């Protein structure tokens, strides 16, 4: 009698797929692989399995047909459905070695030069379970056009595009996406670039890593902002770059006090991280002039320029750069959704060529299909419509935060001129924002303590960041009340 898989070993899990057909397909494959069923093992009839799981027979039949086309199952006259000869057996367990380890590696010795980063922004994975999530960088699904994205995904997965996108591109990026960046995205910032001056990256952080890896040296002094984005500090530290953290004022980084031996400057001039202040045009011209006179380079992180709804954005530093000294970093992950991880670097051809080579050693290139989906979403006008909705929503939410803060002991410490999706707040004297954040979790409130943004934070650190991209407008006022109550104790 041939071996059989019992209906009792096939069970549905709702976390494996959104549809019944998807859940059943996953369940059948799981039963085959986990039982290490050999080719020829019989499956329950569609009628028996439908009865056992409380499904329609048509659902089971469709799933069986799909798994036959995928090579998991086969069928023969009067033999029913059975495991195919072509079924993958990748989950067979290997026997564990027997005996006692004689000399395990000393991992501290092997990785001693790669210490853990000291400044890391940590956000709880279950932030959606909190009623008042003032968390920066998370997207509100209600603001996103899922149907438009799905349509773009279908286009990218269609027959016309598939052969091109499935091929090994040998480090090249999607031409449609690069063309849109050059012809639409960058001109909005006053930047004109050719396709060989643009590199697509896995988010702006990937671009930052590549730029610092190529440009920093032990004898090149780097300057960045204080407070500032923690990843600037940690990436420079990993590269063993000598670094000065220059305090910012209400106009951002002041180029007139840069050290004379500065060789690399990393800034967020459009929306400074974390205060949100915007560097004014005269200071931008001064920074460019000093870079030329003193022969240093600038890395400009323009991560949030699309979120300018209070006033038009100031010209990018890169748009004022006549010598090619500014390396420009941008991202669609902030304006669309963080899981997208599509960013780009703009710079001289020589730099982009080296960055492409370095990227190739790490990941070859970002996934082609994801690049093409993004390109369609941009080119078909869905992106512009999304940005209009997002700006209007953020404008209202920011107004709600500013109104809710009035009459409290909480002060807005940053002064954004253009907009953004977060606000920098200072608590009353003596406030420890780390302790405050921990206490607020009991109230269902999430805030981001400010100490991580400083290389040398005040003790205690009274600053914290409130993001409003992921919190509903009607929850802002009650959330601020809870923060004010805790901070006032």
N, C-alpha and C positions, 0 to 999 in steps of 0.2 A: 504494500500500500504506500502511495507517495506521501511525502511530508506535506503538512498543511499549516497555514497560519490561522489561528483561531480568531473569530471576531472579537473575543474578549481581550485580545492583545492590541486591538486598534481602538484608540480613544482620542477624542478631539481636545485640542488646547486652543482656547480663544486668543492666546498671545502669539500664536504662530502665523496667523493670517487674518485679514479683516473679513473674509467671506467664508461661507460653509465649504465651498468647493476647495478653497485654498487650505482650510484647516484639515479637511479629509485627505487631500493629497499629501500634506505634511505628515499626517498620522500614518498613512499606509507606508510611506517611505521610511518613517522612523521605525515601524514594526519590522520592515524587511532588514534594515541595517542593524538594528539593535539585537535582533534574533540571529543575525548572520545567516539568513536564509540562503540556501544554495539554489542555483538555477533549477527550475522544475517544481519548486515548492508551490503548492496550490494556494490560491487566495479564496476567501469566502465568495460565494456567488453574490451578484449585485442585490438579489432579493434578500438573502440572509443578512448581509452587512447593513442594508437599509433598515431592516427590522431591528437589528441589534442596536443601531445608533439613533433610531427614530428619525431617519432621513427619508427623502423620496428616492425611489429606485432610479429616477432619471439623474439625480445628483451623483449617485454612486457610479452609474454608467458613464457619465461624462468624465468623472475623475479617472476611472479605469482607462478610458480611451486616451486621455491626456498622458497618463503614465506609460501607456504602450508607446505613444509617439516619442516619449523621452528616453525609452530604452530600459525602463525599470521592469515592465511587465510584458508578457506576450500572451497570445491566445491561439488555440488550435481547436479544430472541430471536435466536439464531444469531450474535450479535455478541460474546458473552462479557462479561467485566468490563472496564470502562474508566473513565478519570478523568471525574468528573462536571463539569457546567457550574458547579456551586456550590462547587467546591473552593477553599479559601482560597489566596491567592498572596501572603501577607504576607512571605515571605522572599526576594522578588526583590531582587537587589543593585542599589543605586543607583551610578551612575558617580561615581568620585572626581573632585573638581574638579582641573583642570589648572593648573599654574603655581606660582609661589613666593609664600608668605605674605608680605604686605607689612608688616603690623603686628599681630602676635599680642598678645592681651591680657596685661597684666602681672597675673598672678593673685595675686602677693604684695600688690600694691596693692589689688586688689579685695577680698581677704579678710584684709587686714592686721589687722583688729580681732578676727578669729576664729582665735586661735592654737590649736595642737594641745593637748589636755589633757595635763597633766604627770603626773597620777595615774590610771593605768588598770590594772585587774587583767587580766593577759594569761594565758590558758590555752591550751595547745596544742590545735589542732583534732583531732589524732590521739591524744588522751589515752587512748582505749580500747586502743591498742596497747601501753601501758605495763603492766607486770605489777602494779605497786603504785601505783595512781592515788589519792593522798590529795587529791582535788580537790573543793572545796566546790561545791554547787549543781547537780551533775549527778545525774540519776536512775538508779536501778538498774532496768533493764527487767524483771528477774525478780520484782520486788515489785509490778508493776502488772497489773491485771486487764484484759488486752487484749480479751477477749471482751465484758466489760461495756461498755467504751468503744465497741467496734464496734457493739454493740446500740443504744447511745445515739445513735451517728452515724446508724444506719439510721432510727431514730425521727425525728431532726431532718431527714433528707433525704426523709422520706415525703411522700405527697400531702397529708396533713392539715396539715403544717407548712410545706411548701415555698412556697406562695403568700405566706404571711405573711412568711417570712424572706427571700424573694427581692425583696421590695419595698424601696424607698428609705424608710428609717425617719426621715430628716430629723434625725439626731442623737439619736434616742431609743434607749435600750438595751433588751435583751430583758426583757420584764416578768417572765417566769418566773425568770430568773437574779436580777434585782433583788429579787423577792419572797423568794427563798430566802436571799439575803444578809441582808435585813431581819428575816426570821422565824427564821432558824436560826444563820447564821454570827455575826452581830454580838451576839445575846443571849448566846452562849458567852463573849463578852468583857465582858458586862455593859453592852453598848451598845444603846440603843433609838433607831432612826432610821426616818423615813418614806422612801418611795421617792424623793421629790424632794430628799432629803438624801444620795443615793448616786449616784455616777458610775462606770460601768465604764470601765476604762482598759486600755491595752496593757501590762499588768504594773505593778508598783508604781513603777518608774522613770518611766513616763509620767505617773503621778499626781504624783510628786515634781516633775517638770519643770513641770507645770501649776500646782501650788501655789506654787512659787518664782517663776514668771513673773508670777503675779498678786499676790503678797504682798511681794516684795522690792523695795527702792528704794535709791538711792545714799545716802539719809539714814536708813536703817533698819539698825541693827547686827544681824547674825545671829550666833548662837553655835551651834556644833556640837561633836562629840566628838573628842578626840585621845588615842589613835588612833581612827579612825572609818572609815566607809564612804567610799571615794574619790569616789563619784558625788555625795555631798552637797557636797563641796568644789568639784568641777568645775562642778556646776550653779549653785552660788552665784557662782563666779568668772565663768561665762558671763553671768550676770545682772548682773555688776559690783556685787555686793553687798559692802559692808564686812563682814568675817567675823573672828571670834575662834574659835580652836580651843582649847577648854578641856580640859585633861587630866582623864581619868576615874580613879576609884579602884576599889576592890573592890565598890563599890555603884553604879557607873556615874557619870553626870554629877551634880555637886554643885550644887544650885540656890542654896545660900547664898552662893556666890562669883560669881554671874553679875554682869556689869557693870550699873551702874544704868541705863544707856541701852540695854539690850537690847530689841530689838523683835521678834525671831523666834528661836525655839529649835528645832533639829532633833535628835531623839533616837531611839534604839532601846532603850527601857527593858526590854522583855521578854527579849530576847537581844541584848546589845550587840555590835555589829560592831567588831572581830573577837574580843574577849575572851570573849564569851558570858555576861558577868556580868548579873545581873538586878537592876534597881533595886527596893529594898524599898519597901513600902507607905508608911512615914512620909515617905520622900524624895519619893515621887510626890505625896502630899498637899502637901508643901512647894512643889514645883514649880508645882502648880496654884494654890496660894495666891499665890505671887509673880507668876504671870502675871496674876492678877486685880488685885493691888495695884499692879503696875507697868505694866499695860496692854500686855502683849506676847502674841504668839500662839505656839502650839506645833505643830510637825509631828511626829506620832508614827508611826514606821515599825514596824508590828507584823508584819513579814514572816514570822516563824517561830513564831508562838504555838502552832500545832498540834503542834509537836515538843516538847511538855512531857510527858516520861515519867518524870522523876526526882521531880517534885512537881507539884501542880496549878499552873497559871499564875496569876500575880498579876493583879488587875484591870487592865484597860487604862487608860491615862491618860484616854482619852475617856470611860470610864464614870464617872470622878470629876469630870468637867467640867460644871458647872452653868451656865456663862456662854456656852458655844459657842466657847471659845478654842482647842480642840484640833482639828486637822485630822488625821483618822485615815487611814492608808494600809495596805491589806492586799493579799494576792496569793494566788492558787491555783497560781501557777507553781512555787513552792517545794514545796508539799505534793503536787502532782500531777507535773508535769514542766516543765522550764524552757522548752521550745519552745511551751508553751501560750500564754504571754503574756496572761493574763487577771488583772487586778488591779482594785482599786476604791478610790475616795476617798469619805470620809464627812465632811460638814461642814455648816455652816448653808446654808439654801436659797439665800441670795444668792450665796455663794461657788460652790456647785455649778452654779448657773445660768450664772455667768461662765465657770467651767471648761468647761462643756459647749460654750459658744460658742467658746472658744479651741480646744478639741479639734476642733470642727467645721472650723476653718480648716486643721487639720493632717491629719486622717484621717476626718472625719465621725463614725465610731464604730467600735469593734472589730467584726470580721465577725460578722454575725447568726447564721450557722450554728454558728460556734465557740462563741458565747455559749449557744445553745440546747443543743448537745451537753453543754457543761459543766453547764448547769442540770439536764438529765436525769440526768447522772451524780451530781449532788448529791442531787436530790430522790428518786431511786430507792434511796438507801441505799448505793450503791457507794462513795461518798466516805468515809463513816464506816468501812466495812469496810477500805478502803485505809489510812486513818489508823491504825487499830488494828494492822494488819500492820507498817506503817512504824515506829511507835513501838517495838514489841517488837524489831524488827530493829536499830534504832538504839541501843536500850538495850544489847543484846548487843555490838554493835560498839564502843560507847563503853567498855564494861567491858573488852573485849579490848585497846583502846588504853591504858587506864589501867594494866592489868596489865603490858603489854609495856614501858611506860615505867619501871616500877619497876626500880631497880638501874642505870639509865642516868644519864648526866649531863644528860639532857634534863628540863626542869621544866615542869609545867603552869602557865602564867602567868595564865590566866583561872580563874574560879571559878563556873561556871554552876550556878544553883540548880535549874533546871527541866529542862534537857536540851539540845536542839539537835542539829545534825548536823556540827559542827566543834569543834575544840579548839585553843586558842592555846598555843603552846609557846615556851619560851626555851631557846636553846642555851647551851653553856658560854661563859664570858667570852671575848671576842675573836671569837666566831662571826660570820661574814658570811653571813646566810641567803640572800642572792642568789647568792653563789659556791657555797654549799652546795647550793642547788637545781639549779644548772647541773651540778655534779659528780654529783649523784644521778641525773640522767637517764641517765648511763652505766650505772647499776645497774638501770634500769627503774623508778625511783621518781620520782613527781611530788609536790612540796610547793609551797606558795604562800609566797614570801618576804614578810616583814612590812613592808618599807620603804614600800610603796605605801599602807599604811593610815595613815601619818603625814604631816602637813603638814611637820613638821620631824623627820625620823627620826634616831635615834641612829646614830652612825658608828663602827664598823660596826653594822648592825642585827641583833641576835641572835634576833629573834622570827620565827616563821613559823606559818602556819595549816595544820592537818591536817583535811581533810574526810573523813568516813567514810560518806557516803551512796552513794558509787559504787565502793567497794572491798569485795570479798568478805571475810567474817569470817576465813577461814583464811589470808588473805594479809596480815593486819594485823601479826601478830607478826614474820614474816620481814622485812616492809617496815620496821618500826620498828628492827629490828636493823641493817639497812643504814644507816638514818639515823643511829643512834647511833654506828656505826663511823666514818662519814664525819665526823660532828661532833666525834668524839674525837681525830681526827688532828691 
